Amino acid sequence: MFSVATTPRTSSVPRLPVVRTPGAPVAGVGRGAAIRLTLREGRRLTGSRVVVYMTSREGRRVAFVCGRRVGGAVMRNRARRIMREAVRVLGPRIRGEMHLVLVAQPAIRGARMHEVLAEVGALLGGAGVLAR
């Protein structure tokens, strides 16, 4: 048998109070905040399998969102892999610095890589983002 030594959960060291300076909250600090900002304020390009949101921001960042409407974990991971590959192939042709968020739609279930690649390419090409 093993003996487990227990220690009290309370510490004798006093905690310092958190000092907050007044002013406006800082927005867009983390990656999640940048994604939410792009979804809220970005230009929406709608396809049957993928919806692309894009904003002109400093640097190029890409995020992939896949909700439970798409299916189980295996189906969602497959959808993310396909979208990631489409952006990897089209990446050298994307002009400018921007944030992109690709959101998978339920129609992506069973879609082949070339179908998603063609759709994302058509969406970005129609927006004038892809170089020839």
N, C-alpha and C positions, 0 to 999 in steps of 0.2 A: 504494500500500500504506500501511496505517496502522501506526504503531508504538505499542505498548502499553507504558506505563511500569508496572512492577511495584513494589510496596512490600512490605517484609517484613510478615508477618502478626503477628508478635510485637511487642508494644509494650514500650518501656523503662520505662513508668510502672507501678510496682507496684500490684497490686490490694489493696484493703483487705479484711480478712476479714469475713465476714458474722457479725454478732453476733445471736444469737437469745436472747430472754428466755424463761426457763422458764414454763410455765403451759399452760392448756388452749388448743388451737387455736381460731382464730376460725372459726365456721361461718356459712354463709349470706352471705358477703360479695359474691360475684359473682352474675350472673344465672344462670349454669349451676348454681350451688349452690342457688339458690332453686327452680329447676325440679326438681332432684333431690330436694330436701326435700319439695316438694309431691307428687311421684310416690311417695315413700316413705311419707309420713305423712298424705297427704290422703285425703279421702273419695272413693271411686270410684263413678262413675255410668256404667253400661255400656249402650251402645246397639249396634246392628248396624253402623253406619258410623263412629261416634265414641265414644271413651271420655273422659269428663271427670273430671279430678281437681281437687278444690278444698280449700283450707285457709283458715281465717280468719286473715288476716295484715293488718298495717297497709299501707294503700295497695291499689290495685287493679292487678294485673299479670296479663297473659294471655300464654301461650306456646302455640305450635303445634308439635307433633311429628309427623313423618311419616317412617316407616322405609321401607326398600327393599322390604318385603313389599307395599307399596301399588303399586309399579311403578317405572318409569324416572323420570328427573328431571322430564320434562314432566308426568307423571301426579302426582308428588308435589307439584310446584308448584301444579298445578290444585287438588289437595286442600287445600293450605294456603290458597289464595285463597278457596275456598269456605268453609272454617272461619272465616277472618278476617272475611268478609262476614257470616256468621251472627252472630258476636259483635258486629260493628259494629251490626247491626240490633237485636239484643237488649240491647245495652249500656245504654241509658237505663233499661231495666226491671230491671237487676240491682241488688239491694239489698245494702248493706253493703260493707265492704272485704274483699277476699279475693284470693288468688292462684288462677288457673285455668290448667290445662294441658289442652289438647285434643289427644288422640292419635288420628290417623286409622287406621282399620282397613281391611283389603283390600277390604271391601264398599263402600267409598266410591268405588271405580272406577266411572265411568259414572253416578254419582248426580247429580241435578240440584240446583241451589241451594235450591229450596223444600223438597226432601226433607231435606237436611242441616239447614236452618233449623228445620224442624218437629221433627226428632229432638233437636237441641240444646235447643230451647225446651221440649220435653217432659221432657228429663232435668233441666234447671235448674228447671223449674216443679214437677216431682215432688219435688225437694229443698227446695222452699220458698224459693228464691233470687230468683225473678222476682216483681216487683210486678205487679198486675193492670192 
